[in-house]
Amino acid sequence: MYWSRTSKIELQKKLADQIAESSKREKLELENAALRAQINPHFIFNTLEVLRREASESSPNVSYGIACFMDILRSGINKLGPDGKIPLLTEIRAIEGIVYLYSKRFPELMVSLVSDVENHETHRIHSHVLLPLVENAFKHGDKKITVELSVDKTTVKLNVNNIIGRRIKDESTGIGLSYVKRILESNYPNTYKLKTNQTKEDYSAELIIHFN
């Protein structure tokens, strides 16, 4: 019984030490996340803008690439409005930017972007509702990718199609279809339609959002 009690005490102490160490790591991770969140977006954009201007004459393609990267960042880290949304134009520019940058990264890909955008000036949308569908096509697609985007006074429509493959080996950010579904269910109940279809050869996603 003595050895049993001693062993139990040691096990409890070991478990308590593990919990304490785990709590310490979690606290450090939270502090680190808080520090990262304090990075001033204005500093990021001002720095990139300096680099973009410097490259504009000697390397216009690099300058444009930096501008595209800024558009992608702007859609994700700029301060949201009181309605929790961003201008639709910001999301559209992010889509155009990510298509351009991935096309530069993988020039052998056949990439088609068809955009018919009208009356978007006053439309607002939740950040990264459209963008992940386009990004996933590049992450999981191969050979040919098609992006069709249209906006009118009442509706935004996005169609994405890609040949199934696995070109990009980068670590995933975890922002994907499940995130889009949660945002749609929370913020666009009964005003959206999301349809996906997969065959052995290709994958497609169609998203329609009706503005209130």
C-alpha positions in Angstrom: 0.0 0.0 0.0 2.9 2.3 0.7 4.4 1.9 -2.7 0.9 2.2 -4.3 0.3 5.5 -2.5 3.8 6.8 -3.4 3.4 5.8 -7.1 0.0 7.5 -7.2 1.5 10.7 -5.6 4.3 10.7 -8.2 1.8 10.2 -11.0 -0.3 13.1 -9.8 2.7 15.4 -9.5 3.9 14.4 -12.9 0.4 15.2 -14.3 0.3 18.5 -12.5 3.7 19.4 -13.9 2.6 18.6 -17.5 -0.6 20.7 -17.0 1.5 23.6 -15.7 3.9 23.3 -18.6 1.1 23.1 -21.1 -0.6 26.2 -19.6 2.8 28.1 -19.8 3.1 27.2 -23.5 -0.5 28.3 -24.2 0.1 31.6 -22.4 3.2 32.3 -24.4 1.3 31.4 -27.6 -1.4 33.9 -26.7 1.1 36.6 -25.9 2.8 36.0 -29.2 -0.5 36.2 -31.0 -1.3 39.4 -29.3 2.1 40.9 -30.3 1.5 39.8 -33.9 -1.9 41.5 -33.9 -0.3 44.7 -32.8 1.6 45.0 -36.1 0.4 48.3 -37.6 -1.2 47.7 -41.1 -0.2 51.2 -42.0 3.5 50.3 -41.5 3.1 47.3 -43.8 1.3 49.1 -46.5 3.6 52.2 -46.4 6.7 49.9 -46.6 5.3 48.0 -49.5 4.2 51.2 -51.3 7.8 52.5 -51.0 9.1 49.3 -52.6 6.4 49.4 -55.3 7.3 52.9 -56.3 11.0 52.2 -56.3 10.4 49.2 -58.7 7.9 50.9 -60.9 10.4 52.2 -63.5 13.1 49.5 -63.5 10.8 46.5 -62.9 7.1 47.3 -63.7 6.1 43.7 -63.4 7.5 43.5 -59.9 5.8 46.8 -59.0 2.5 45.5 -60.2 3.0 42.2 -58.3 3.6 44.2 -55.1 0.4 46.1 -55.7 -1.4 42.8 -56.1 0.0 41.5 -52.9 -1.1 44.8 -51.1 -4.6 44.2 -52.4 -4.7 40.7 -50.9 -3.4 42.0 -47.6 -5.9 44.9 -47.6 -8.8 42.5 -47.9 -7.8 40.6 -44.8 -6.1 43.0 -42.3 -7.8 46.4 -43.0 -10.2 47.6 -40.3 -13.8 46.4 -40.9 -16.6 48.8 -41.1 -19.4 49.1 -38.5 -21.3 46.5 -40.4 -18.4 44.0 -40.1 -17.9 44.1 -43.9 -15.4 45.5 -46.5 -16.1 47.1 -49.8 -16.8 44.4 -52.5 -14.3 46.1 -54.7 -11.6 45.3 -52.1 -12.4 41.6 -52.3 -12.6 41.7 -56.1 -9.1 43.3 -56.3 -7.8 40.6 -53.9 -9.2 38.0 -56.3 -7.5 39.7 -59.3 -4.3 39.9 -57.3 -4.2 36.3 -56.3 -4.9 35.2 -59.8 -2.0 37.3 -61.1 0.5 36.2 -58.5 -0.3 32.5 -58.8 -0.1 32.9 -62.6 3.3 34.4 -62.3 4.4 31.6 -59.9 3.1 28.9 -62.2 3.4 30.3 -65.7 2.7 26.8 -67.2 -0.9 26.9 -65.9 -3.7 27.8 -68.2 -5.5 30.5 -66.1 -8.6 32.3 -67.3 -10.2 35.2 -65.3 -13.5 36.5 -66.7 -14.9 39.5 -64.8 -18.1 41.3 -65.5 -18.5 43.8 -62.7 -21.0 46.6 -62.6 -22.4 48.8 -59.9 -20.1 47.5 -57.3 -19.2 50.8 -55.7 -21.8 50.7 -52.9 -21.8 46.9 -52.4 -20.2 45.5 -49.2 -19.3 42.0 -48.3 -17.7 40.0 -45.5 -14.0 39.5 -45.9 -12.8 36.3 -47.5 -16.1 35.0 -48.6 -15.1 34.8 -52.2 -11.3 34.7 -52.1 -10.8 31.2 -50.5 -12.7 29.5 -53.3 -10.3 31.0 -55.8 -7.2 30.2 -53.7 -8.3 26.6 -53.2 -8.5 26.2 -57.0 -4.8 27.0 -57.2 -3.9 24.9 -54.1 -5.6 21.8 -55.4 -5.8 22.4 -59.1 -3.6 21.6 -62.1 -3.2 22.4 -65.8 -6.3 24.6 -66.2 -8.1 27.0 -63.8 -11.1 29.1 -64.7 -12.5 31.9 -62.6 -15.7 33.7 -63.6 -16.9 36.7 -61.5 -20.0 38.8 -62.2 -21.7 41.5 -60.1 -24.9 43.5 -60.8 -27.1 45.6 -58.7 -28.5 42.7 -56.6 -26.2 39.7 -57.0 -22.6 38.6 -56.9 -21.8 35.3 -58.7 -18.5 33.4 -58.6 -17.7 30.3 -60.6 -14.4 28.5 -60.1 -13.3 25.4 -62.0 -10.0 23.5 -61.9 -8.5 20.2 -63.1 -7.9 18.1 -60.1 -4.2 17.9 -59.0 -1.9 19.0 -56.3 0.5 21.7 -57.4 1.1 23.7 -54.3 2.9 22.1 -51.3 2.7 25.1 -49.0 1.3 24.7 -45.5 -2.4 25.4 -45.5 -3.8 28.4 -43.7 -6.9 26.5 -42.7 -9.2 29.0 -44.4 -11.2 27.1 -46.9 -14.6 25.8 -47.8 -15.7 25.1 -44.2 -14.8 28.7 -43.3 -16.8 30.1 -46.2 -19.8 28.0 -45.3 -19.8 29.2 -41.7 -19.6 32.9 -42.8 -22.5 32.3 -45.3 -24.7 30.6 -42.8 -24.1 33.3 -40.1 -24.3 36.3 -42.3 -26.3 35.5 -45.5 -29.1 33.1 -44.3 -31.5 32.3 -47.1 -29.8 34.8 -49.5 -27.0 32.6 -50.9 -26.5 29.5 -52.9 -23.3 27.4 -52.7 -22.9 24.4 -55.0 -19.8 22.3 -55.4 -19.2 19.4 -57.8 -16.3 17.0 -58.1 -15.6 14.3 -60.7 -12.5 12.2 -61.3 -11.1 15.0 -63.6 -12.2 18.3 -62.2 -13.7 20.3 -59.3 -16.1 23.2 -59.5 -17.6 25.7 -57.0 -20.5 28.1 -57.7 -21.4 30.8 -55.2 -24.3 33.2 -55.6 -25.0 35.9 -52.9 -28.0 38.2 -53.1 -27.5 41.6 -51.6 -30.1 42.8 -49.1 
